Amino acid sequence: MMRVGLTGGIGSGKSTVAGFFQELGVPVYNSDSRARELMEENDQLRKAVSGLLGPEAYLGPALNRQHIASKVFKDKTLLGRLNELVHPVVRKDFLAWAERQKAPYILQEAAILFENGAYRAFDAMILVTAPEETRIQRVMERDSVSRESVAERLKNQWETSRKIPLADYVIENLDLENTRREVGRIHRELLQLSGLEPSR
């Protein structure tokens, strides 16, 4: 079974692309949403996050995402320390999930697979892109945040031009129908690479 990474900068629409792959029957592991769940469910990780960011990191059982974002997106060192706590737990969870899947290939969706070097562990990498201004507008509308807040997050991710040479497939996500067609094309190619669909 092939393992394929799916990544893209904030606001690129990688979750939309992941949804198109899911419609085709591809198992998708969403690292970002699963990380939030693990930060709430895993007692050891919960204690570590509270120790790093203070008790305000949680509102009862739930993550205080606004507090966490306000702390880490302005402090690269703090963000790095948080990632050092969370990423190994997510990696272990992903590997356990992957073992349970029965498919020609699986996708792991995550925001910083290039930045953290994790892309080297995948058989193929898909990068989702969109112009920076489009991405900023999408995030401002989605999260009801200011342009400055989005800019802080962008600083912690690589420029698209740095990621493209490392990607096996690049999807520019502007027109949804074009994106869906591109997902279909890549899906067929990945099936061929996995040996489960004959070459045409």
C-alpha positions as CSV (number, residue, x, y, z in Angstrom):
1,M,0.0,0.0,0.0
2,M,1.4,3.4,-1.1
3,R,1.5,6.3,1.4
4,V,0.9,9.7,-0.2
5,G,1.3,13.0,1.5
6,L,-1.1,15.9,0.8
7,T,-0.1,19.3,1.8
8,G,-0.4,23.0,1.0
9,G,-0.1,26.4,2.7
10,I,-2.9,27.8,4.9
11,G,-6.0,28.7,2.8
12,S,-4.8,26.6,-0.2
13,G,-7.8,24.3,0.1
14,K,-6.1,21.0,0.8
15,S,-9.1,19.9,2.9
16,T,-11.3,20.4,-0.2
17,V,-8.9,18.4,-2.2
18,A,-8.8,15.7,0.5
19,G,-12.6,15.5,0.3
20,F,-12.5,14.9,-3.5
21,F,-10.1,12.0,-2.9
22,Q,-12.4,10.6,-0.2
23,E,-15.3,10.7,-2.7
24,L,-13.2,8.3,-4.8
25,G,-12.8,5.9,-1.9
26,V,-9.3,6.9,-0.8
27,P,-8.8,6.7,3.0
28,V,-7.6,10.2,4.3
29,Y,-5.9,10.9,7.6
30,N,-6.4,14.6,8.5
31,S,-3.4,15.3,10.7
32,D,-4.5,18.8,11.8
33,S,-7.9,17.8,13.1
34,R,-6.6,14.6,14.6
35,A,-3.9,16.5,16.4
36,R,-6.5,18.7,18.0
37,E,-8.4,15.5,19.1
38,L,-5.3,14.0,20.5
39,M,-4.4,17.2,22.4
40,E,-7.8,16.8,24.1
41,E,-7.9,13.0,24.5
42,N,-4.3,12.0,25.3
43,D,-3.7,12.8,29.0
44,Q,0.1,12.8,28.7
45,L,0.0,15.2,25.8
46,R,-2.6,17.4,27.5
47,K,-0.4,17.8,30.5
48,A,2.6,18.6,28.3
49,V,0.6,21.3,26.4
50,S,-0.6,22.8,29.6
51,G,2.9,22.9,30.9
52,L,4.2,24.6,27.8
53,L,1.3,27.1,27.2
54,G,-0.3,27.4,30.6
55,P,-3.7,26.2,31.9
56,E,-5.4,28.7,29.7
57,A,-4.6,26.3,26.8
58,Y,-7.8,24.5,27.7
59,L,-11.3,25.6,28.3
60,G,-12.6,22.6,30.4
61,P,-12.0,19.5,28.2
62,A,-11.7,21.5,25.0
63,L,-8.7,23.2,23.5
64,N,-8.6,27.0,23.7
65,R,-7.5,27.4,20.1
66,Q,-7.6,31.2,20.2
67,H,-5.2,31.3,23.2
68,I,-2.9,28.8,21.6
69,A,-2.8,30.6,18.3
70,S,-2.2,33.9,19.9
71,K,0.9,32.5,21.7
72,V,2.6,30.3,19.1
73,F,2.1,32.1,15.8
74,K,4.0,35.1,17.1
75,D,6.8,33.0,18.6
76,K,8.6,30.5,16.3
77,T,10.5,28.9,19.2
78,L,7.3,28.2,21.1
79,L,5.6,26.9,18.0
80,G,8.6,24.6,17.5
81,R,8.4,23.3,21.0
82,L,4.6,22.7,20.7
83,N,5.2,20.8,17.4
84,E,7.9,18.7,19.2
85,L,5.2,17.6,21.7
86,V,2.4,17.0,19.2
87,H,4.1,15.6,16.1
88,P,5.4,12.3,17.6
89,V,2.0,11.5,19.0
90,V,0.3,12.2,15.7
91,R,2.9,10.2,13.8
92,K,2.3,7.1,16.1
93,D,-1.5,7.6,15.7
94,F,-1.2,7.8,11.9
95,L,0.9,4.6,11.6
96,A,-1.6,2.7,13.7
97,W,-4.4,4.1,11.5
98,A,-2.5,3.2,8.3
99,E,-2.1,-0.4,9.4
100,R,-5.9,-0.7,9.6
101,Q,-6.6,0.5,6.0
102,K,-7.3,-1.7,3.0
103,A,-6.7,0.4,-0.1
104,P,-4.2,0.7,-3.0
105,Y,-3.0,3.9,-1.4
106,I,-3.8,6.2,1.5
107,L,-3.4,10.0,2.0
108,Q,-2.1,11.9,5.0
109,E,-3.2,15.5,4.9
110,A,-1.0,17.9,6.9
111,A,0.0,21.5,6.6
112,I,3.8,21.3,7.1
113,L,5.0,18.0,5.6
114,F,7.8,19.8,3.7
115,E,8.7,22.2,6.5
116,N,9.2,19.4,9.1
117,G,10.9,17.0,6.7
118,A,8.1,14.4,7.0
119,Y,7.7,14.3,3.2
120,R,10.7,12.0,2.9
121,A,8.7,9.2,4.4
122,F,6.0,9.2,1.6
123,D,5.9,7.4,-1.7
124,A,4.5,10.5,-3.4
125,M,3.7,14.1,-2.5
126,I,0.7,16.2,-3.6
127,L,1.0,20.0,-3.2
128,V,-2.2,22.2,-3.3
129,T,-1.6,25.8,-4.2
130,A,-3.4,29.1,-4.7
131,P,-2.3,32.7,-5.1
132,E,-1.3,34.2,-1.7
133,E,-4.0,36.9,-1.8
134,T,-6.7,34.3,-2.5
135,R,-5.4,32.2,0.4
136,I,-5.4,35.2,2.8
137,Q,-9.0,36.1,1.9
138,R,-10.2,32.5,2.3
139,V,-8.7,32.3,5.8
140,M,-10.0,35.7,6.9
141,E,-13.5,34.6,5.9
142,R,-13.2,31.1,7.2
143,D,-11.7,31.9,10.6
144,S,-13.1,35.5,11.0
145,V,-9.6,36.8,11.7
146,S,-7.6,39.8,10.6
147,R,-5.2,40.0,7.7
148,E,-2.4,40.5,10.3
149,S,-3.3,37.3,12.0
150,V,-3.2,35.4,8.7
151,A,0.2,37.0,7.9
152,E,1.6,35.7,11.2
153,R,0.6,32.2,10.3
154,L,2.0,32.5,6.8
155,K,5.4,33.4,8.2
156,N,5.7,29.9,9.7
157,Q,5.2,28.2,6.3
158,W,7.5,27.9,3.4
159,E,6.9,29.9,0.2
160,T,5.1,27.9,-2.5
161,S,8.1,28.2,-4.8
162,R,10.2,26.3,-2.3
163,K,7.7,23.4,-2.1
164,I,7.0,22.9,-5.8
165,P,10.3,21.2,-6.7
166,L,9.7,18.7,-3.9
167,A,6.2,17.8,-5.0
168,D,5.3,14.9,-7.4
169,Y,1.9,16.5,-8.2
170,V,0.8,20.2,-7.9
171,I,-2.9,21.1,-7.9
172,E,-3.7,24.8,-8.3
173,N,-7.0,25.1,-6.5
174,L,-8.9,28.0,-8.0
175,D,-11.8,26.5,-10.0
176,L,-13.4,23.6,-8.1
177,E,-14.4,21.6,-11.3
178,N,-10.8,21.8,-12.6
179,T,-9.5,20.8,-9.2
180,R,-11.9,17.8,-9.2
181,R,-10.7,16.7,-12.6
182,E,-7.1,17.0,-11.6
183,V,-7.8,14.9,-8.5
184,G,-9.3,12.2,-10.8
185,R,-6.3,12.3,-13.0
186,I,-3.9,12.0,-10.1
187,H,-6.0,9.2,-8.6
188,R,-5.8,7.1,-11.7
189,E,-2.1,7.6,-11.9
190,L,-1.6,6.6,-8.3
191,L,-3.7,3.5,-8.9
192,Q,-1.4,2.6,-11.8
193,L,1.7,3.2,-9.7
194,S,0.2,1.0,-7.0
195,G,-0.2,-1.7,-9.6
196,L,-4.0,-2.0,-9.2
197,E,-5.0,-0.3,-12.5
198,P,-3.6,-1.2,-15.9
199,S,-1.8,1.4,-17.8
200,R,-3.6,2.9,-20.7
